[in-house]
């Protein structure tokens, strides 16, 4: 955000200034941080309450790093804008920054899976055209969305706002903080069923995004997902439909991929089509990201980019140049001994688990061209927030692992027995299959595979974020010895 006086800041967020010199001349910005370790000279430190810690306790550390002021609920050792609700005040600040930036186009992105990957692709398509702000990682909550918005500066042309939901009304609230001109819904899956109950309720929540897009904006919808396509009557905006392997139904804009083909181990290329009142255009795209699911993410990003004014050649060039940006999402490491480790441990739900297993199976199939005995090993943790369907979905995960050709499965968590039951019940016909093992702790994973992996083997690691299995993937990636 642009630098501003603490008095101006207080007026914008509905707070009062305590502890300043009385002139209101303290200047704050440009950075706004919730982590004292990220404070910079002049920064505003947001002392938000946490589940395990109170942000006010970290004010001295923020001050030592150069923070100029605090947004908090009580006076601190720095000039403080005191408010009743820090998170709500941060939300107001994010909206102010957006409103004060002429010409800014906001793209809202939601969906049960693929939000972060699609957001990263879209940002890399937009950046060559003009200054673009997008979240770091998955900043898609009532804290992350406005915090990302405060990174907007005068002259920023695009803001990509990733929007998650834990209940009805959440996305509508986030749209109030960063009002979208383009709203994109990727899919309605099984993530967070424990909070929503069923997919229809998930669809109600996700569809709030397109309800908030103005009439002169665009609702970008996945024509391959019936629940997303069913959101079309809920928007007053123009509609852009995207699809893979076929042309979507008639709409103001249609974007689709055809001739999808492999372009290297785990990577895909395709012919990108776009049609509107001006006619139809085509361009070739070759992705660097792993997994066929990235094709749908890329087509979604293409549709949104077209809706903010880019041409098809700019979109195709940007997609082909885009690389991984967020940590622990389909990160592939090749060890000195020839073992491949696929770290997709940032988060997990049934849909993304299937995508990771499919991508890993494609990698091992390619490895077998030079290493005929290459095996697929999976280290899987729990998928959280699935509610009453947790047992069923974890059993289905085991079945999916067997169907993907996993030869050895290591599982952690409360529902590990369900995963094993699904795996053993389906059975793996892959030569060399050794079955499934329940691990007591994640620290047991790497040692249990020590000395048993061979050149060409692929190990995929995935679980919900709280399981922190990225440490397992990192340990496995570093444990190979030169052969």
C-alpha positions, 0 to 999 in steps of 0.5 A, a space after each residue: 500500500 502507499 505510505 500514509 499517516 497513522 491518523 489517516 490509517 485510523 480513520 480508514 479502519 475505524 480505530 483510534 490512535 494511542 501512543 503517538 506523539 500527538 501530531 498524527 505524523 507517524 508514517 506507516 507502510 508500505 508493508 503490512 505484516 502479521 508475522 513479526 519476522 517479516 516486519 520491515 522499516 515503516 511496516 504496520 504490524 497486525 497483532 491478530 489473536 491466534 489459536 496458540 499465541 497473541 500477536 501483541 506479544 510479538 510487538 517488541 520483535 516487530 519494533 526491532 525489525 523496524 515496524 512503525 505502528 501496530 494494529 491491535 486491540 490494546 496499546 503497545 510499545 509502538 504507536 497503535 491503532 486500537 480497534 475492537 476486531 483486528 481481523 475486521 479492521 484488516 479487512 477494511 484496510 484491504 478494501 481501502 487499498 483496492 478502492 484507492 487504486 484506479 484501473 485495478 482489475 480484481 480476479 477472484 478464484 475459488 474451487 474445491 481444488 486447484 485454486 493455488 495452482 490456477 492462481 499461480 498460472 494466472 499471475 504469471 500470464 498477467 505479469 508481463 502485461 502489467 503489475 500484478 499482485 497475487 497471494 503467496 501460497 494459499 492466502 485465501 482467508 479473511 486474513 490472507 485476502 486483505 493482507 494480499 490486497 495491502 500489497 497493491 500499490 499505485 499503478 498495480 493493474 491486476 489483483 488475483 484474489 484466491 478465496 476459500 470458504 469454511 461456510 456459507 457467507 464466507 466468500 461473499 464476505 471476501 468479495 466485499 474486501 476485494 470486489 471481483 470484476 472476474 470471478 472464476 469457479 474451478 470445481 465443486 469437490 469433496 474438500 471440506 465436506 465435514 464443514 459443509 455436509 454435502 457437495 450441493 452446500 459446497 456449490 452454494 458457498 462457491 457460487 457466492 463468488 459469481 453472484 458478486 461479479 457486476 453485470 459488466 464483469 465476467 463469471 468464468 465457469 467450468 463447463 465440465 463440472 455440472 454443479 459449477 455449470 449450474 451456477 450460470 443462472 446465479 450471475 448477472 455477469 457475462 459468462 465465459 465457459 471453459 472445458 477440456 477435450 471438447 468445446 463448452 456450451 454456447 456462452 459469451 466466451 468459450 475457452 477449451 483445450 483439444 489435442 491434449 498430449 504428453 510433452 515429457 515426463 508428467 507434462 502436457 501440451 495442448 491446442 488452446 481454443 477461444 471463441 467469442 463474438 469476434 470469432 475463434 482463435 487457436 494457439 499451442 501451449 506446452 506446460 511445465 507443471 506436472 500432471 494432466 490436471 494442470 491442463 484444466 487449471 491452465 484453461 481456466 487461467 486462460 479464460 480469466 486472462 482473456 476476460 481482463 483483456 489479454 489476447 490469445 497469443 499473450 495467454 499461450 506464451 504466458 502459460 508455456 513460460 509459467 513454472 511452479 511458484 508455491 512450495 510443496 505442490 507437485 515439486 519434483 526432485 531427482 536424487 543423485 541415485 536416480 530416485 524421483 521424489 514428488 512432494 505434493 504435501 501442501 494439502 490434500 482432498 480426494 480429488 487432489 489425491 487422485 491427481 497426484 497418484 495419476 501424475 506419479 503413475 505417469 512418471 513411473 511409467 516413463 521411468 520404466 523405459 530406462 529402468 524396467 523395474 522402477 516402482 511407485 511408492 506412496 507416503 500418504 497422510 490423512 485428508 482432513 475435514 471430510 466429516 462423516 465420509 472420512 472413512 469411506 473416502 480414505 478407503 477409496 484413497 487406498 483403492 485409488 493407490 492400488 489402481 494407480 499401480 502403487 507397489 508400496 504404500 506407507 500411511 499415517 493418521 487416524 484413518 490409516 487402517 481405512 486406507 490400508 483396507 482399501 489398498 489390500 481389498 483392491 489389490 495391486 497387480 503391479 509386479 513387485 508389490 509389497 503391500 501397505 504399512 501403517 506408520 506410527 509417526 512421520 519420522 518413521 517414513 524415510 528410515 523405513 525406505 532407507 536402502 530399499 529404493 532403486 534408480 527409477 523409483 518414484 516416491 509421492 508424498 501427500 497429505 492435508 496441510 496439518 500433517 506436515 508431510 513436506 518434511 518427509 518429502 524433503 528428508 527423502 529428497 536429501 537421503 539419496 547417495 550417488 551410485 
